[in-house]
Amino acid sequence: MPEKENGRHMIDLLFVLSLFCVFAVSSVVLILFGADIYNKTVSSMNDNYASRTSVAYITEKIRQSDIYESVRIDDSLGYERLLMARNINGMEYATSLYEHNGYLYELFARTDIELPIDAGQQVIALTALDFEFVSDNLLKVSFCDEAQKETELYIHLHCKKASENAPIMID
């Protein structure tokens, strides 16, 4: 009789041990699947964040300067930039948006002073940025973020585009 009990106890022990091993392997597989899904979700959220932040930032800057003929595209300094001019105490100032070395830059300065291209503030990583007036009051903004995701944005201006080198008369 003791031999039967020893054999039965051995089978019970092997069953519990095999059940534990199945549970442990299942847990590890489930954790690995969860980690992979988490990594993909974080990566997707980061890509969307960069794109949405760029769209929101550029749109808001243009909306802030959407006054009578103050928005124009300028390439007189050898690179394309969007100028949003404003007259403050008789002096013309402009906020410039442009791409340099893989970043969107913003520069607020007087328009009669030429500053180096890297004088602006780095805002967000962009590998390409292009501005084009589709009509007098419709601006197309195209950019490519650091994940190489291309985005086109059309912004309706309440004012019309400024003529080339036109003085800004708004105080």
VEXRO-286619 format. One record per residue: residue number from 0; residue in three letters; chain; x, y negated, z negated of N, C-alpha, C in turn. Coordinates in steps of 0.2 Angstrom, whole numbers, always signed. Layout:
[NUM, 'ALA', 'A', [X, Y, Z], [X, Y, Z], [X, Y, Z]]
...
% end
This chain:
[0, 'MET', 'A', [+4, +6, +0], [+0, +0, +0], [+4, -6, +0]]
[1, 'PRO', 'A', [+10, -7, -4], [+14, -13, -4], [+17, -14, +3]]
[2, 'GLU', 'A', [+18, -9, +7], [+21, -10, +14], [+15, -14, +18]]
[3, 'LYS', 'A', [+9, -12, +18], [+4, -15, +22], [+3, -23, +20]]
[4, 'GLU', 'A', [+4, -24, +13], [+3, -31, +11], [+9, -35, +13]]
[5, 'ASN', 'A', [+15, -32, +13], [+21, -36, +16], [+20, -38, +23]]
[6, 'GLY', 'A', [+18, -33, +27], [+17, -34, +34], [+11, -39, +35]]
[7, 'ARG', 'A', [+6, -39, +31], [+1, -44, +32], [+3, -51, +30]]
[8, 'HIS', 'A', [+7, -51, +25], [+10, -58, +23], [+14, -61, +28]]
[9, 'MET', 'A', [+18, -56, +31], [+23, -58, +36], [+19, -61, +42]]
[10, 'ILE', 'A', [+13, -58, +44], [+9, -60, +50], [+6, -67, +48]]
[11, 'ASP', 'A', [+3, -68, +42], [+0, -74, +39], [+5, -79, +40]]
[12, 'LEU', 'A', [+12, -78, +38], [+17, -83, +38], [+19, -85, +45]]
[13, 'LEU', 'A', [+19, -80, +49], [+20, -82, +56], [+15, -86, +60]]
[14, 'PHE', 'A', [+9, -84, +58], [+3, -88, +61], [+3, -95, +58]]
[15, 'VAL', 'A', [+4, -96, +52], [+5, -103, +49], [+10, -107, +52]]
[16, 'LEU', 'A', [+16, -104, +53], [+22, -107, +56], [+21, -109, +63]]
[17, 'SER', 'A', [+18, -104, +67], [+16, -105, +74], [+11, -111, +75]]
[18, 'LEU', 'A', [+6, -111, +70], [+1, -116, +70], [+5, -123, +69]]
[19, 'PHE', 'A', [+9, -123, +64], [+13, -130, +63], [+17, -132, +69]]
[20, 'CYS', 'A', [+20, -127, +72], [+25, -129, +78], [+20, -132, +84]]
[21, 'VAL', 'A', [+14, -129, +85], [+10, -131, +90], [+8, -139, +88]]
[22, 'PHE', 'A', [+6, -140, +82], [+4, -146, +79], [+10, -151, +80]]
[23, 'ALA', 'A', [+16, -149, +78], [+22, -154, +79], [+23, -156, +86]]
[24, 'VAL', 'A', [+23, -151, +91], [+24, -152, +98], [+19, -156, +101]]
[25, 'SER', 'A', [+12, -155, +99], [+7, -159, +101], [+8, -166, +99]]
[26, 'SER', 'A', [+10, -167, +93], [+11, -174, +90], [+16, -178, +94]]
[27, 'VAL', 'A', [+22, -175, +95], [+27, -178, +99], [+25, -180, +106]]
[28, 'VAL', 'A', [+21, -175, +109], [+19, -177, +116], [+14, -183, +116]]
[29, 'LEU', 'A', [+10, -183, +111], [+5, -188, +110], [+8, -195, +109]]
[30, 'ILE', 'A', [+13, -195, +105], [+17, -201, +104], [+21, -203, +110]]
[31, 'LEU', 'A', [+24, -199, +114], [+27, -201, +120], [+23, -204, +125]]
[32, 'PHE', 'A', [+17, -201, +126], [+12, -204, +130], [+9, -210, +128]]
[33, 'GLY', 'A', [+8, -211, +121], [+6, -218, +119], [+12, -223, +120]]
[34, 'ALA', 'A', [+18, -221, +119], [+24, -226, +120], [+24, -228, +127]]
[35, 'ASP', 'A', [+23, -223, +132], [+23, -225, +139], [+18, -230, +141]]
[36, 'ILE', 'A', [+12, -229, +138], [+6, -233, +139], [+7, -240, +136]]
[37, 'TYR', 'A', [+10, -240, +130], [+11, -246, +127], [+16, -250, +131]]
[38, 'ASN', 'A', [+22, -247, +133], [+27, -251, +137], [+24, -254, +144]]
[39, 'LYS', 'A', [+20, -250, +147], [+17, -252, +153], [+12, -258, +152]]
[40, 'THR', 'A', [+8, -258, +146], [+4, -263, +145], [+8, -270, +143]]
[41, 'VAL', 'A', [+13, -269, +139], [+17, -275, +137], [+20, -278, +144]]
[42, 'SER', 'A', [+23, -274, +148], [+26, -276, +154], [+20, -280, +159]]
[43, 'SER', 'A', [+15, -277, +159], [+9, -280, +163], [+7, -287, +160]]
[44, 'MET', 'A', [+7, -287, +153], [+5, -293, +150], [+10, -299, +151]]
[45, 'ASN', 'A', [+17, -297, +150], [+22, -301, +152], [+22, -304, +159]]
[46, 'ASP', 'A', [+21, -300, +164], [+20, -302, +170], [+14, -307, +171]]
[47, 'ASN', 'A', [+8, -305, +168], [+3, -310, +169], [+4, -316, +165]]
[48, 'TYR', 'A', [+7, -316, +159], [+8, -322, +155], [+13, -327, +160]]
[49, 'ALA', 'A', [+18, -325, +163], [+22, -329, +167], [+18, -332, +172]]
[50, 'SER', 'A', [+14, -328, +176], [+10, -331, +181], [+5, -336, +179]]
[51, 'ARG', 'A', [+1, -334, +174], [-4, -338, +171], [-1, -345, +168]]
[52, 'THR', 'A', [+4, -344, +165], [+7, -350, +162], [+10, -355, +167]]
[53, 'SER', 'A', [+13, -352, +173], [+15, -357, +178], [+9, -360, +181]]
[54, 'VAL', 'A', [+4, -356, +183], [-2, -359, +186], [-5, -365, +181]]
[55, 'ALA', 'A', [-6, -363, +175], [-9, -368, +170], [-5, -374, +169]]
[56, 'TYR', 'A', [+2, -373, +169], [+7, -379, +168], [+6, -384, +174]]
[57, 'ILE', 'A', [+7, -381, +180], [+7, -385, +186], [+1, -388, +187]]
[58, 'THR', 'A', [-5, -385, +186], [-11, -388, +187], [-12, -394, +182]]
[59, 'GLU', 'A', [-11, -393, +176], [-12, -398, +171], [-7, -404, +173]]
[60, 'LYS', 'A', [-1, -403, +175], [+3, -409, +176], [+0, -413, +182]]
[61, 'ILE', 'A', [-2, -409, +187], [-5, -413, +193], [-12, -416, +191]]
[62, 'ARG', 'A', [-16, -413, +187], [-22, -416, +185], [-21, -422, +180]]
[63, 'GLN', 'A', [-16, -422, +176], [-14, -428, +172], [-12, -434, +177]]
[64, 'SER', 'A', [-9, -433, +183], [-7, -439, +187], [-12, -440, +193]]
[65, 'ASP', 'A', [-18, -437, +193], [-23, -437, +198], [-26, -444, +198]]
[66, 'ILE', 'A', [-22, -449, +200], [-25, -456, +200], [-23, -459, +207]]
[67, 'TYR', 'A', [-26, -464, +209], [-26, -467, +216], [-19, -466, +219]]
[68, 'GLU', 'A', [-18, -462, +224], [-12, -461, +228], [-6, -461, +224]]
[69, 'SER', 'A', [-6, -457, +219], [+0, -456, +215], [+4, -450, +216]]
[70, 'VAL', 'A', [+1, -445, +220], [+4, -438, +221], [+7, -438, +228]]
[71, 'ARG', 'A', [+14, -436, +228], [+17, -436, +235], [+22, -430, +234]]
[72, 'ILE', 'A', [+24, -428, +240], [+29, -423, +241], [+35, -427, +243]]
[73, 'ASP', 'A', [+41, -426, +240], [+47, -429, +242], [+53, -425, +243]]
[74, 'ASP', 'A', [+57, -426, +248], [+63, -422, +249], [+69, -426, +251]]
[75, 'SER', 'A', [+69, -432, +249], [+74, -437, +250], [+80, -436, +247]]
[76, 'LEU', 'A', [+80, -432, +241], [+86, -430, +238], [+90, -424, +240]]
[77, 'GLY', 'A', [+87, -421, +245], [+90, -414, +247], [+86, -408, +245]]
[78, 'TYR', 'A', [+81, -409, +241], [+77, -403, +238], [+70, -406, +238]]
[79, 'GLU', 'A', [+65, -401, +238], [+58, -403, +238], [+56, -404, +231]]
[80, 'ARG', 'A', [+52, -409, +230], [+49, -410, +223], [+42, -413, +224]]
[81, 'LEU', 'A', [+38, -412, +219], [+32, -415, +219], [+32, -421, +214]]
[82, 'LEU', 'A', [+31, -427, +217], [+32, -433, +213], [+25, -436, +211]]
[83, 'MET', 'A', [+24, -437, +205], [+18, -440, +202], [+19, -446, +199]]
[84, 'ALA', 'A', [+18, -452, +203], [+21, -458, +200], [+15, -462, +196]]
[85, 'ARG', 'A', [+18, -467, +192], [+14, -471, +188], [+18, -477, +187]]
[86, 'ASN', 'A', [+14, -483, +187], [+17, -489, +186], [+16, -491, +178]]
[87, 'ILE', 'A', [+21, -492, +175], [+21, -494, +168], [+25, -500, +167]]
[88, 'ASN', 'A', [+21, -505, +165], [+24, -512, +163], [+28, -515, +170]]
[89, 'GLY', 'A', [+25, -514, +175], [+28, -516, +181], [+34, -512, +184]]
[90, 'MET', 'A', [+36, -506, +181], [+41, -502, +184], [+38, -495, +186]]
[91, 'GLU', 'A', [+40, -493, +191], [+37, -486, +194], [+41, -480, +191]]
[92, 'TYR', 'A', [+37, -476, +187], [+40, -470, +184], [+37, -464, +188]]
[93, 'ALA', 'A', [+40, -458, +188], [+37, -452, +191], [+39, -446, +187]]
[94, 'THR', 'A', [+34, -442, +187], [+35, -435, +184], [+37, -431, +191]]
[95, 'SER', 'A', [+42, -427, +191], [+44, -423, +196], [+44, -416, +194]]
[96, 'LEU', 'A', [+41, -412, +198], [+41, -405, +198], [+45, -402, +203]]
[97, 'TYR', 'A', [+50, -397, +202], [+54, -394, +207], [+57, -388, +204]]
[98, 'GLU', 'A', [+60, -384, +209], [+63, -377, +207], [+70, -378, +208]]
[99, 'HIS', 'A', [+74, -376, +203], [+82, -376, +204], [+84, -370, +200]]
[100, 'ASN', 'A', [+89, -367, +203], [+92, -361, +199], [+87, -356, +196]]
[101, 'GLY', 'A', [+82, -355, +199], [+77, -350, +197], [+73, -352, +191]]
[102, 'TYR', 'A', [+72, -359, +190], [+67, -361, +185], [+63, -367, +188]]
[103, 'LEU', 'A', [+57, -368, +185], [+53, -374, +187], [+56, -379, +182]]
[104, 'TYR', 'A', [+58, -385, +185], [+60, -391, +181], [+55, -396, +181]]
[105, 'GLU', 'A', [+55, -400, +176], [+51, -406, +176], [+56, -412, +174]]
[106, 'LEU', 'A', [+55, -418, +177], [+59, -423, +175], [+54, -430, +176]]
[107, 'PHE', 'A', [+54, -433, +170], [+51, -440, +170], [+56, -445, +170]]
[108, 'ALA', 'A', [+56, -450, +175], [+61, -455, +176], [+59, -460, +180]]
[109, 'ARG', 'A', [+62, -466, +180], [+61, -471, +185], [+62, -469, +192]]
[110, 'THR', 'A', [+58, -471, +197], [+59, -469, +203], [+65, -472, +207]]
[111, 'ASP', 'A', [+68, -478, +204], [+73, -482, +207], [+80, -479, +205]]
[112, 'ILE', 'A', [+80, -474, +201], [+86, -471, +198], [+87, -464, +201]]
[113, 'GLU', 'A', [+93, -462, +204], [+94, -456, +207], [+98, -452, +201]]
[114, 'LEU', 'A', [+95, -447, +199], [+98, -442, +194], [+100, -436, +197]]
[115, 'PRO', 'A', [+105, -432, +194], [+106, -426, +197], [+101, -421, +196]]
[116, 'ILE', 'A', [+101, -416, +200], [+95, -411, +200], [+94, -407, +194]]
[117, 'ASP', 'A', [+99, -406, +190], [+99, -402, +184], [+97, -407, +178]]
[118, 'ALA', 'A', [+95, -413, +179], [+94, -418, +174], [+87, -417, +170]]
[119, 'GLY', 'A', [+83, -413, +174], [+76, -411, +171], [+76, -406, +166]]
[120, 'GLN', 'A', [+70, -405, +163], [+70, -400, +158], [+67, -393, +161]]
[121, 'GLN', 'A', [+71, -388, +160], [+69, -381, +162], [+62, -379, +159]]
[122, 'VAL', 'A', [+57, -377, +163], [+51, -376, +160], [+49, -368, +160]]
[123, 'ILE', 'A', [+49, -365, +165], [+48, -358, +166], [+52, -355, +172]]
[124, 'ALA', 'A', [+53, -348, +171], [+57, -345, +177], [+53, -344, +183]]
[125, 'LEU', 'A', [+55, -347, +189], [+52, -346, +195], [+58, -346, +200]]
[126, 'THR', 'A', [+57, -341, +205], [+62, -340, +210], [+61, -344, +216]]
[127, 'ALA', 'A', [+55, -347, +217], [+53, -351, +223], [+47, -355, +221]]
[128, 'LEU', 'A', [+47, -361, +224], [+42, -366, +223], [+41, -370, +229]]
[129, 'ASP', 'A', [+35, -371, +232], [+34, -374, +238], [+27, -378, +237]]
[130, 'PHE', 'A', [+27, -385, +240], [+21, -389, +239], [+19, -391, +247]]
[131, 'GLU', 'A', [+13, -391, +248], [+11, -393, +255], [+4, -396, +254]]
[132, 'PHE', 'A', [+3, -402, +257], [-4, -405, +258], [-8, -402, +263]]
[133, 'VAL', 'A', [-13, -398, +262], [-17, -395, +267], [-22, -401, +270]]
[134, 'SER', 'A', [-24, -405, +266], [-27, -411, +268], [-26, -417, +264]]
[135, 'ASP', 'A', [-29, -423, +265], [-27, -429, +260], [-28, -427, +253]]
[136, 'ASN', 'A', [-33, -423, +251], [-34, -422, +244], [-34, -415, +242]]
[137, 'LEU', 'A', [-31, -410, +246], [-30, -403, +244], [-23, -401, +245]]
[138, 'LEU', 'A', [-20, -400, +239], [-13, -398, +238], [-12, -390, +237]]
[139, 'LYS', 'A', [-8, -387, +241], [-6, -380, +241], [+0, -380, +237]]
[140, 'VAL', 'A', [+0, -376, +232], [+6, -374, +228], [+8, -367, +229]]
[141, 'SER', 'A', [+14, -365, +231], [+15, -358, +231], [+22, -357, +227]]
[142, 'PHE', 'A', [+22, -351, +223], [+28, -350, +219], [+28, -342, +218]]
[143, 'CYS', 'A', [+34, -341, +217], [+36, -334, +216], [+39, -333, +209]]
[144, 'ASP', 'A', [+36, -329, +204], [+39, -329, +197], [+45, -324, +197]]
[145, 'GLU', 'A', [+48, -323, +191], [+54, -319, +190], [+52, -312, +192]]
[146, 'ALA', 'A', [+46, -310, +191], [+44, -303, +193], [+43, -302, +200]]
[147, 'GLN', 'A', [+45, -307, +204], [+44, -307, +212], [+36, -307, +214]]
[148, 'LYS', 'A', [+32, -309, +209], [+25, -309, +211], [+23, -316, +214]]
[149, 'GLU', 'A', [+21, -316, +220], [+19, -322, +224], [+12, -325, +222]]
[150, 'THR', 'A', [+12, -331, +221], [+5, -334, +219], [+4, -340, +223]]
[151, 'GLU', 'A', [-2, -341, +226], [-4, -347, +229], [-9, -351, +225]]
[152, 'LEU', 'A', [-9, -357, +225], [-14, -361, +221], [-16, -367, +225]]
[153, 'TYR', 'A', [-22, -368, +225], [-25, -374, +229], [-28, -379, +224]]
[154, 'ILE', 'A', [-26, -385, +224], [-28, -390, +219], [-31, -395, +223]]
[155, 'HIS', 'A', [-38, -397, +221], [-41, -402, +224], [-40, -409, +220]]
[156, 'LEU', 'A', [-37, -414, +224], [-36, -420, +220], [-42, -425, +221]]
[157, 'HIS', 'A', [-43, -428, +216], [-49, -433, +216], [-46, -439, +220]]
[158, 'CYS', 'A', [-40, -440, +220], [-37, -446, +224], [-35, -443, +230]]
[159, 'LYS', 'A', [-33, -447, +235], [-29, -444, +241], [-22, -444, +240]]
[160, 'LYS', 'A', [-18, -440, +244], [-11, -440, +243], [-8, -447, +245]]
[161, 'ALA', 'A', [-2, -449, +241], [+1, -455, +242], [+5, -455, +249]]
[162, 'SER', 'A', [+5, -461, +252], [+9, -462, +258], [+16, -461, +256]]
[163, 'GLU', 'A', [+20, -460, +261], [+28, -459, +260], [+30, -466, +257]]
[164, 'ASN', 'A', [+34, -466, +251], [+37, -471, +248], [+32, -477, +247]]
[165, 'ALA', 'A', [+26, -476, +246], [+21, -481, +245], [+22, -483, +237]]
[166, 'PRO', 'A', [+22, -490, +236], [+22, -492, +229], [+16, -490, +226]]
[167, 'ILE', 'A', [+16, -489, +219], [+10, -487, +215], [+8, -493, +212]]
[168, 'MET', 'A', [+1, -495, +212], [-1, -501, +210], [-5, -500, +203]]
[169, 'ILE', 'A', [-6, -494, +201], [-10, -493, +195], [-6, -494, +188]]
[170, 'ASP', 'A', [-9, -498, +184], [-5, -499, +177], [-8, -494, +172]]
% end
